[in-house]
């Protein structure tokens, strides 16, 4: 049986609201909270390869995100409702610099950024014991599906999500989604698979899908070890199994070694040719304010890694521009982080990393595909005074490839979250 969330959501939200009127109490009201997030975002992306159709994408925008979260009504079955409202305003753009993903563009005619765009969403929620069912606007951050929040507005999905914590240390998730609202859009749309670069994914009769199913769980064996298994499937396109192990080894004297090992198997569903195994391992050594990381990721199979278009994915080498998830790609990364709190400057952080990928299957008669990317992030969060918690981040990235676009990119993000109650 197919459920139309667009039809049932207003009814569910209204039902939840009526239930609250009859049984609202201190927990429902007292546990409610509201925040207003302000996000000012400047981004420029220079296209460095010869013959590029557009020399540069450069835009500046201001975003507002109002989040309302209720508590739950009393009794064995608690009811609640959440809401989100988002507004994006154009500060600077032009037809020859459009396309950063910050702003919504017109659907027909020459590509231009709209002066403003907005959206709203509602989520009805039901809590029984330590299990919660949410219906409506969702922002999952789970191995099979991670909403993208790397621009002015976050990506959202529409559907149902049951999260259970009945067993201590065990988190279980089960859900179904039928629509996606991309980060530079205000429309709910059907979903499809990302097929950029050299993914080599060939679709059958199903080019889009209105059903993404996910389920699985994470178990915390002890304070230093956790494992997880998740399933995710885009109906008619692909199905995927993901396994993850994270171990934190204390070494004493402010030192530790973290291991993050991931494996994913993706197969066809319907008429597609999706076939991929992805194995990755990242090791991080921390010493006081320093963190040194090294990782390796290897893909094999007839296609590259499959995931919902527009979302983030579970690959270890997914970074600012690339994810190194092309067919047969082998990649490695080295990374360094420093927290200046160790020097008496809390709130100031630095991250820099370098990644290199090769062995990409470009096609018969072509040499292997190669890509490298370099990222640097410098961030500061004001710790006190009237601007406490105001965050500033400067992000720089450079990538070069023999089969993808050559890019130089800068982002400047100023954000502030203001609790309203």
C-alpha positions in Angstrom: 0.0 0.0 0.0 1.4 3.4 -1.0 0.9 6.3 1.4 0.7 9.9 0.1 2.5 11.9 2.8 1.5 15.2 1.1 -2.2 14.3 1.8 -1.9 12.7 5.2 0.6 15.2 6.8 -1.9 18.1 7.4 -4.4 15.6 8.9 -1.7 14.1 11.2 -0.5 17.5 12.3 -4.0 18.7 13.0 -4.7 15.5 14.9 -1.6 16.0 17.0 -2.5 19.6 17.7 -6.0 18.6 18.8 -4.5 16.0 21.1 -2.2 18.5 22.6 -5.1 21.0 23.3 -6.8 18.3 25.5 -3.7 17.1 27.3 -1.1 19.8 27.2 1.0 20.1 30.4 4.3 21.5 31.7 6.4 19.0 29.8 4.8 19.9 26.5 5.2 23.6 27.1 8.2 23.5 29.4 10.2 21.3 27.1 9.4 23.4 24.0 12.1 25.4 22.5 12.6 27.7 19.5 15.7 29.0 17.8 16.5 31.4 15.0 19.6 30.6 13.0 21.1 33.4 10.9 23.6 32.2 8.1 25.5 34.7 5.9 27.2 32.8 3.1 29.6 34.0 0.4 31.0 31.5 -2.1 33.1 31.7 -5.2 34.2 28.9 -7.5 36.7 29.5 -10.3 36.6 27.0 -13.2 40.3 26.6 -14.1 40.1 24.3 -17.1 40.4 25.7 -20.7 37.1 25.9 -22.6 34.8 26.0 -19.6 31.3 27.3 -20.5 31.4 29.5 -17.4 34.5 31.1 -15.9 33.2 31.6 -12.4 30.3 31.0 -10.0 30.1 33.6 -7.3 27.2 34.5 -5.1 26.4 36.0 -1.7 23.2 35.3 0.3 21.6 35.7 3.7 19.6 32.8 5.3 17.1 32.7 8.1 16.0 29.4 9.7 13.3 29.3 12.4 13.0 26.0 14.3 10.2 25.2 16.7 10.2 22.0 18.8 7.5 21.1 21.2 7.8 18.8 24.2 5.3 15.9 24.5 1.9 15.6 26.1 1.6 13.5 29.2 0.5 9.8 29.4 1.9 6.6 27.9 1.6 8.0 24.4 3.1 11.5 24.1 2.3 13.7 21.2 4.3 16.6 19.8 4.9 18.7 16.8 7.9 20.5 15.3 8.1 23.1 12.6 10.8 24.7 10.5 10.6 27.9 8.3 13.5 28.9 6.0 14.1 32.1 4.0 17.0 32.8 1.6 17.7 36.3 0.3 20.0 37.2 -2.6 22.7 39.8 -1.7 24.8 39.4 -4.9 24.6 37.4 -8.0 24.5 37.8 -11.8 23.7 35.5 -14.8 27.3 35.0 -15.6 28.2 34.0 -12.0 25.1 31.9 -11.0 25.2 28.3 -9.9 26.9 28.1 -6.5 23.9 26.2 -5.0 23.2 29.0 -2.5 20.2 30.4 -4.3 17.2 29.1 -6.2 17.3 29.7 -9.9 14.5 30.2 -12.5 13.2 27.0 -14.1 12.9 28.4 -17.7 14.9 30.9 -19.8 18.4 32.1 -19.1 19.6 31.0 -15.7 19.2 33.7 -13.0 19.1 33.6 -9.2 15.8 34.5 -7.6 15.8 37.5 -5.2 14.3 35.3 -2.4 13.1 31.8 -1.8 11.6 30.0 1.2 10.0 26.9 2.5 8.4 25.5 5.6 7.9 22.0 7.0 6.0 20.4 9.8 6.7 17.2 11.7 4.2 15.3 13.9 5.8 13.1 16.5 4.6 10.3 18.7 6.6 9.0 21.7 6.0 5.7 23.4 8.5 4.7 26.1 11.9 5.3 24.5 10.7 5.1 20.9 9.7 8.0 18.7 7.8 8.1 15.4 8.2 11.2 13.3 6.0 12.0 10.2 6.6 14.9 7.9 9.7 17.0 7.3 12.9 15.0 8.2 16.6 15.6 8.1 18.2 12.2 8.6 22.0 11.9 9.3 22.4 8.1 9.0 24.8 6.0 7.0 22.4 5.2 4.2 21.2 8.8 3.9 22.7 12.0 5.2 21.0 15.3 4.5 23.2 17.9 2.9 23.7 21.1 4.9 26.7 22.6 3.1 25.0 25.7 1.6 22.6 28.4 2.8 19.7 26.0 3.5 19.7 22.4 4.6 18.3 19.6 2.4 15.1 18.1 3.8 13.1 14.9 3.1 9.5 14.0 3.5 8.4 10.7 5.1 8.2 8.6 8.3 11.1 7.7 10.7 10.9 5.4 13.7 13.8 5.7 16.2 14.0 3.3 19.1 16.3 3.3 22.2 14.5 0.7 24.2 17.7 -1.4 24.8 20.6 0.4 26.5 23.4 1.2 24.1 21.3 0.1 21.0 19.9 2.7 18.6 17.5 1.3 16.0 16.1 3.2 13.0 13.4 2.4 10.4 11.9 4.7 7.8 10.4 5.4 4.5 10.8 8.6 2.5 9.0 9.7 -0.7 10.2 13.2 -1.5 13.3 15.4 -1.3 13.6 19.2 -1.1 17.1 20.2 -2.3 19.2 22.8 -0.6 18.6 25.4 -3.3 14.9 24.6 -3.9 11.5 25.1 -2.3 9.8 22.2 -4.0 9.4 18.6 -2.9 10.5 16.3 -5.7 10.9 12.6 -6.4 14.4 11.2 -5.8 17.1 9.8 -8.1 20.7 8.5 -7.8 23.8 10.7 -8.2 25.6 9.8 -11.4 28.3 12.4 -11.9 31.9 11.9 -12.7 32.7 8.3 -13.8 30.0 6.5 -11.8 28.9 4.6 -15.0 25.5 3.9 -13.5 23.0 2.9 -16.2 19.3 3.2 -15.2 16.5 1.0 -16.4 12.9 2.0 -16.8 13.0 3.7 -13.4 14.9 7.1 -13.7 13.4 8.5 -10.5 11.8 7.0 -7.3 9.2 8.0 -4.8 10.4 5.5 -2.2 13.6 5.3 -0.1 13.6 2.6 2.6 16.1 2.5 5.4 16.7 0.5 8.5 19.4 -0.7 10.9 21.1 0.1 14.1 24.1 1.1 16.0 25.3 -0.6 19.2 27.7 0.9 21.7 29.5 -2.1 23.2 31.5 0.0 25.7 32.6 3.7 25.9 35.4 3.0 23.3 33.7 0.7 20.8 30.7 0.9 18.5 29.5 -1.0 15.5 26.6 -0.4 13.1 24.7 -2.1 10.3 22.2 -0.2 8.0 20.3 -1.0 4.9 19.2 1.7 2.4 17.4 1.3 -0.9 16.0 3.6 -3.6 13.2 1.6 -5.1 13.8 0.6 -8.7 17.4 1.9 -8.7 19.7 0.4 -6.0 19.9 -1.3 -2.6 22.8 -1.0 -0.2 24.2 -2.6 2.9 26.6 -0.6 5.1 28.8 -1.8 8.0 30.8 0.5 10.3 33.2 0.0 13.2 34.5 2.9 15.4 37.1 2.3 18.1 38.6 4.9 20.4 41.9 3.7 22.1 43.0 5.9 25.0 46.8 6.1 25.2 47.2 8.3 28.3 48.7 11.7 28.7 46.0 13.4 26.6 46.6 11.0 23.6 44.3 8.6 21.8 44.0 6.6 18.6 40.6 6.5 16.7 39.9 3.8 14.1 36.9 4.3 11.7 36.4 1.4 9.3 33.5 1.3 6.8 32.3 -1.2 4.2 29.3 -0.8 1.8 27.9 -3.2 -0.8 25.6 -1.7 -3.4 23.5 -3.7 -5.8 20.9 -3.2 -8.5 17.2 -2.9 -7.8 15.0 -3.0 -10.9 16.7 -2.5 -14.2 19.8 -0.5 -13.2 23.4 -1.9 -13.3 24.5 -0.7 -9.8 27.3 -2.9 -8.5 29.9 -1.6 -6.1 31.9 -2.5 -3.0 33.5 0.3 -1.0 36.0 -0.3 1.7 37.6 2.5 3.7 39.6 3.0 6.9 40.6 6.3 8.6 42.9 6.4 11.6 43.3 9.5 13.8 46.0 10.1 16.4 45.3 12.9 18.9 47.8 14.5 21.2 46.7 17.5 23.2 45.5 20.0 20.6 46.9 18.2 17.6 45.1 15.5 15.5 46.9 13.6 12.7 44.8 11.4 10.4 45.5 9.0 7.5 43.0 7.1 5.5 42.5 4.8 2.5 39.4 4.1 0.4 39.0 1.5 -2.4 36.1 0.9 -4.7 35.4 -2.1 -6.9 32.6 -3.3 -9.1 30.9 -2.4 -12.4 29.8 1.0 -11.1 30.8 3.7 -8.7 29.2 4.3 -5.3 25.4 4.9 -5.3 23.6 7.4 -3.2 20.6 9.8 -3.4 21.3 12.8 -5.6 21.9 16.0 -3.6 22.6 14.2 -0.3 25.9 13.5 1.5 27.2 10.0 1.4 28.9 7.6 3.8 32.3 7.4 2.0 35.3 8.3 4.2 36.8 10.4 1.5 33.8 12.6 0.9 35.2 16.1 1.3 34.4 19.7 0.2 34.2 19.1 -3.5 34.8 15.4 -4.3 34.0 12.0 -2.7 36.4 9.9 -4.7 33.5 7.4 -5.3 34.0 6.7 -9.0 34.2 3.3 -10.6 37.3 1.3 -9.4 38.8 4.4 -7.7 41.5 4.0 -5.1 42.2 7.1 -2.9 44.0 8.1 0.2 44.0 11.2 2.5 46.2 12.8 5.1 44.8 15.4 7.5 45.9 17.7 10.3 43.6 19.4 12.8 44.6 21.8 15.6 42.5 23.2 18.4 44.0 26.5 19.6 42.4 26.1 23.0 45.6 24.2 23.8 47.4 27.5 23.4 44.8 29.5 25.4 42.7 30.6 22.4 39.4 28.6 22.8 37.1 28.7 19.8 39.8 28.9 17.2 40.3 25.8 15.0 42.3 24.8 11.9 41.9 21.8 9.6 43.9 21.0 6.5 44.0 17.8 4.4 45.1 16.4 1.1 43.5 13.6 -0.9 44.6 11.8 -4.1 42.7 9.3 -6.2 43.6 7.1 -9.1 42.7 3.9 -11.0 39.4 5.3 -12.1 37.8 3.4 -15.0 37.3 6.1 -17.7 36.4 3.8 -20.5 37.9 1.6 -23.2 41.1 3.0 -24.7 41.5 5.8 -22.1 44.1 6.1 -19.4 43.2 5.8 -15.7 41.4 8.7 -14.1 43.2 10.7 -11.5 42.1 13.5 -9.1 43.6 15.3 -6.2 42.0 17.8 -3.7 43.3 20.1 -1.0 41.1 21.6 1.7 41.8 24.2 4.5 39.2 25.3 7.1 39.8 28.1 9.6 37.1 28.6 12.1 36.4 30.8 15.2 33.5 30.8 17.6 33.3 33.9 19.9 33.3 32.6 23.5 31.9 35.5 25.5 30.3 39.0 25.3 27.3 40.2 23.4 28.3 38.2 20.3 28.9 34.9 22.2 28.5 31.9 19.9 28.8 33.9 16.7 30.7 31.5 14.4 33.0 32.4 11.5 34.4 29.9 9.0 36.7 30.3 6.0 36.9 27.3 3.7 39.3 26.9 0.8 39.5 24.0 -1.7 41.5 23.3 -4.8 41.0 20.2 -7.0 42.6 19.0 -10.3 41.6 16.0 -12.4 42.0 14.5 -15.9 38.2 13.7 -16.1 36.5 16.2 -13.7 36.3 20.0 -13.6 39.4 21.8 -12.2 38.2 24.1 -9.5 39.5 26.7 -7.0 36.9 27.5 -4.3 36.4 29.8 -1.3 33.5 30.0 1.1 33.0 32.5 4.0 30.3 31.6 6.4 29.1 33.7 9.3 26.4 32.0 11.5 24.6 32.7 14.7 21.9 30.7 16.5 19.6 32.8 18.8 17.5 30.9 21.3 14.0 32.5 21.4 12.7 30.5 24.3 
